[in-house]
């Protein structure tokens, strides 16, 4: 009897072939997984770097809203002579970029929605503050006294 005809030899060869097939399938799945992109809203592809940038812009917008709120309060009391227009234009630019960007996950869409609502409410409040200061409804309490 030849060794190739032995039952156990054939069985071992079959198992080795199955093992090689499993390894090839695993490698193929890993390659496809690396190629797959994260899908965003309506199934458009979104790269991982994009989500990081989006989160960074969300954080920057939140910080700018808080800073601007403090600066407008200082302007209202008279500690600042001019309104913070540069920071506000930076915030407007960031919000425009966030509005146009793809929102990859429902969580980021929710965060963006809450930040956008806060931004719009603060903008309305700041615009009203500027109108009231210009019309004379609000008097500035600190700063240089005029008319002496």
C-alpha positions in Angstrom: 0.0 0.0 0.0 1.5 3.4 -1.0 1.7 6.2 1.6 -0.5 8.5 -0.5 -3.4 6.0 -0.3 -3.3 5.9 3.5 -6.5 7.2 5.0 -4.8 9.3 7.6 -2.5 10.9 5.1 -5.4 12.0 2.9 -7.2 13.2 6.0 -4.2 15.3 7.1 -3.9 16.8 3.6 -7.6 17.7 3.5 -7.3 19.4 7.0 -4.2 21.3 5.9 -6.0 22.5 2.8 -9.0 23.6 4.9 -6.7 25.4 7.3 -5.0 27.3 4.4 -8.4 28.2 3.0 -9.5 29.6 6.4 -6.3 31.7 6.7 -6.8 33.1 3.2 -10.4 34.0 4.0 -9.3 35.7 7.2 -6.7 37.7 5.4 -9.2 38.7 2.7 -11.6 39.9 5.4 -8.9 41.9 7.1 -8.0 43.6 3.8 -11.7 44.4 3.0 -12.2 45.7 6.6 -9.2 48.1 6.1 -10.6 49.3 2.8 -14.1 49.9 4.2 -14.9 53.4 5.1 -17.2 54.6 7.8 -20.6 55.6 6.4 -22.2 58.9 7.4 -25.6 60.4 6.9 -27.4 59.0 3.9 -24.7 56.4 3.4 -21.9 58.7 2.1 -18.4 57.6 3.0 -16.7 59.5 5.8 -13.0 59.1 6.7 -11.9 58.7 10.3 -9.9 61.9 10.0 -13.0 63.8 9.1 -14.8 62.8 12.3 -11.9 63.9 14.3 -11.8 67.3 12.6 -15.6 67.6 13.0 -15.3 67.0 16.7 -12.5 69.5 17.0 -14.5 72.1 15.2 -17.5 71.4 17.5 -15.3 71.8 20.6 -13.8 75.0 19.2 -17.3 76.4 18.5 -18.4 75.6 22.0 -15.4 77.4 23.5 -15.8 80.4 21.3 -19.5 80.8 22.2 -18.5 80.8 25.9 -15.7 83.3 25.3 -17.8 85.6 23.2 -20.6 85.5 25.8 -18.0 86.8 28.4 -16.6 89.3 26.1 -20.0 90.7 25.2 -20.8 91.0 28.9 -17.6 92.9 29.4 -18.5 95.2 26.5 -21.9 95.8 27.9 -20.5 96.9 31.3 -17.9 99.1 29.6 -14.7 97.1 30.4 -14.2 96.6 26.6 -14.5 99.6 24.3 -15.3 97.7 21.1 -17.4 94.6 20.6 -15.5 91.4 19.8 -16.1 91.3 16.1 -13.0 89.3 15.2 -13.9 86.4 17.4 -17.5 86.5 16.3 -16.5 86.4 12.6 -14.3 83.4 13.5 -17.3 81.7 15.1 -19.5 82.5 12.1 -16.9 80.9 9.8 -16.7 77.7 12.0 -20.5 77.4 12.2 -20.7 77.8 8.4 -18.1 75.0 8.0 -19.9 72.8 10.4 -23.2 73.4 8.7 -21.8 72.3 5.3 -19.8 69.3 6.7 -21.2 65.8 6.7 -22.4 64.6 10.1 -21.1 61.0 10.4 -23.1 59.7 13.3 -26.4 60.5 15.0 -24.4 61.5 18.1 -22.4 64.1 16.2 -25.6 65.4 14.5 -27.2 65.8 18.0 -24.1 67.6 19.3 -24.1 69.9 16.3 -27.8 70.6 16.7 -27.5 71.6 20.3 -24.4 73.8 19.6 -26.2 75.4 16.6 -29.3 76.2 18.7 -27.0 77.8 21.4 -25.2 79.7 18.7 -28.4 81.1 17.2 -29.8 82.1 20.6 -26.6 83.8 21.7 -26.3 85.6 18.3 -29.8 87.0 18.7 -29.0 88.1 22.3 -25.7 89.8 21.2 -27.4 91.6 18.3 -30.2 92.8 20.6 -27.5 94.0 23.1 -25.7 96.0 20.4 -29.0 97.5 19.3 -30.0 98.5 22.8 -26.5 100.0 23.5 -26.7 102.1 20.2 -30.2 103.3 20.9 -29.4 104.2 24.5 -31.7 101.8 26.3 -28.7 100.3 28.1 -26.1 102.5 29.8 -22.6 101.2 30.2 -21.6 101.3 33.9 -17.8 101.0 33.7 -15.2 102.6 31.5 -14.4 106.2 30.7 -17.1 108.8 31.5 -18.2 111.0 28.7 -19.6 114.5 28.8 -17.6 115.8 31.8 
